[in-house]
Amino acid sequence: MANLKQGNFPLLTYRNLDVQITGSIVKANAGGIFDLTMSNAAASIRYVKLYDKATVPTASDTPIRTYLLPPTSTVVVPVTDGINFSSGISIRATTGVADNDNTAPSANDVIVNIGYL
């Protein structure tokens, strides 16, 4: 989806209080992220991985973005022109940085709020 801009369109909201390794679909077709806030309630690092995928991501998929969440912190990602996804927007969280990491965070460690179109 080239030249995706928020413009005057109201953003849709995706909210997940327990992002896990099993992954979730934010949007099952092309779109973009314009607002991204992530929190880590754990006492150790967690990783949020975003996928350009219309189905649930797994450890065998390669994320297009990986974000490190420091212990007990909130990270707000400045998104000016949007992060484009041509197939769909999917997300998962892990305790390890490797693309194929399949180590689950504890329940409610990772919280995300995404504004998307």
N, C-alpha and C positions, 0 to 999 in steps of 0.2 A: 504494500500500500504506500505508494510514493507521495511525498509532500503532505503527509498527514498533519493537520493542525487542528487544535481544539476550536479555534474561532469562537463563535457565539453558541456553540452546542453545549447543553448541560452534560456533565460527566455522569456516567453510570458508576456505581460503587460496588466494589467487591470487598468483603470483610471476612477474615478468617481468624478465629481466636486460637487455632491449633493446627498450624501448617505442619504437615508430616511428610515422611518419605514416600507415602503412597501417592502423593501428588493430588492436585485439584485443577479443574478447568475453570479459568476466569471467564474466557470467551471462546466459543467453539468456531469462530471464523476470524477473518482478518480484522485488525484493529490497532489501537495504540494506547499506551499508558501515559498519562499526563500528571499523575499525582501518585507518589509511592512513599509510604511510611511503614517502617518495619520495627518491631520491638522484640527484644530478647530478654526474657525473664530469668534465664538460667545464669548460673555463676561461672559458666564457661562459654566459649565462642560457639555460635551457630551460623549456618550458611543458608541463605535463601537463593534459590536457583530459578531463573525464568526461562521458559521454553517457547519457541515459535512452533506451537503444536496445538491442534484442535482436539486432542485426546489427552487422557491422563498420562503425565510423564513418569518414566521409570528410571532406574539407575543406568539402563543401557542407552538412554538418550543423552544428547549433548546440549547443555544449556547455552543460551545466547548471552546470558548475563549471570554472574555469581556475585553475591554481596556478602561480605563478612559482617556479622553483627557482634560487636563486642559484648562481653558479659553485662548483664543488667543495664541495657541501654536501649535507646530509640534512635533509629537512623532515618532521616528524611532525605530522600534523593531529589535534588533539584532537576526537574524535567521541563525544559523550556519549549522545545518543539515536538515533544513526544518521542516515545520509543516505539518504533514500528514493528508489527508482527504480521507477516503475510498469510500465515495459515490459521493461527489462533493464539491465545494467551493461556499458558499453563504455568503452574508453580509447584515447587516442593521445597522442603527444608531438610537439612542433614546436620550432623555434628562434624563431618569431615569435608574438606574442600574439594577432594577429587570428584571429577564429573560422575564417576561410577560409584561414589560412596553411597552406602545403603544403611547407615547407622542412624537410627531414629532419635530425634530429640524427645525429651520427656513431654508428657501432656501439657499443653498450654505454654510451652517454652517460647514458641515463635508466633507472633501476632502480626498480621499485615492488614493494611487498608490501602486499596488501590482505586484511583480514579481513572476510568478508561472510557474509550469510545469503541 
